[in-house]
Amino acid sequence: MKLQVSTNDFYEAAYYLLNGCELVDIEGAKVNGKIICSCILTGDSISELQLSYLNGKAQANILNLRRMVGQVSAWVHTAKKQLKQQLPGANSRAQEEGGDA
């Protein structure tokens, strides 16, 4: 089984994806009334990539990174919308304020 890394940092996730890693899942949990999502990624060199990223030695084509961050953001936004409909009580704040979630 390949090592998996979980992150809620869009730039970190984009960096891994640009370097050949795979997005396995997007998980979410309700924290203080908000849904927080994490990207679960895997890949053969994800340990080395994580060390490079966390030590400030990561390198990427800035245009490709910017595009991938946008894509990760879109995926997380879509997952968050789906989770709002599935998680119990996720819509309670909007309903209390008289609006729709």
N, C-alpha and C positions, 0 to 999 in steps of 0.2 A: 504494500500500500504506500502510495506517495504521501509525503508530508503535506499538510494543509495549513494555510495561513489565513487568519481572519483579520480583517481591517475595516474600519469605517472611514478611512482616509482615501478619497477619490484619486488623489495623485499617486499614492502608493499602489492602489489597485491597477491604475492605468500603466504604471511602470512595469508591474509584473506581466500584464497582458501584452504589452509591447515587446517583452522579452520572451515570449513563447509560452507563458503560463496560461492556464485555463480557469475561467470562472465556473466554479462548481455550483454555487448557490448564492442566493441573497437571503439572509435570515433577518428577522425583525423581532423586536420585543418592545413592549410598552414600558416606558420609564418616565416617571413623573408626569403622566398624562400625554406624553409624546411617543411616537413610534421611532425607535432608533434602529437603523439597518446596518448590517455588516456584510461585506463581501467575503465569501469563502473561495479561496483560490488554491490551485495546486500546480505543480510542475516539477520537472526533473531538477532544475537548478534554483528552486524557490528559496532555499536556505541561503545560498550565496547572494542572491538578489536582495533578500531581506537585509542581510548584513551590509551590503553596499548602500542600500537606501537609508537604513537607520544610522549609518556612520557618515552620511553626507557625501558619499563617493559615487552615487548613482549618476549615470549619464544617459541622456535621451535626446532625440531630435525634438526640439521644442514644439514644432508645428504638429508632429504626430502625437506628442504627449497631450497637447491642448485638445486635439480632436478626440482622443481616447478618454480624457477626463469628461468631456461632454457626453460621450456615449455611456460611460459608467454612471454619470449623473442621471441620464434618462432611464437607464435600467433600474436604478435605485428608486427613482420617482415612481415608476410603474409598479414596482414591488410594494412600495409604501402604500399606494392607492389600493392595491389588492388586500394588503394586510389590514388596512382600516376597515374594510368590509368584513374581514374574517375574525379579528380579535374582539373578544367580548369587552364592551365598555369603551372601545376606541372612539366611538362617535358621541360619547356622553358629554364632553365639553361643548361641542357645537350645539347639541340639543338643549343643554342648559342655557346657552346664550340665545336660543331661539332661531338658530340657523341650521343649515344642512352641512354635513361633512363632505 
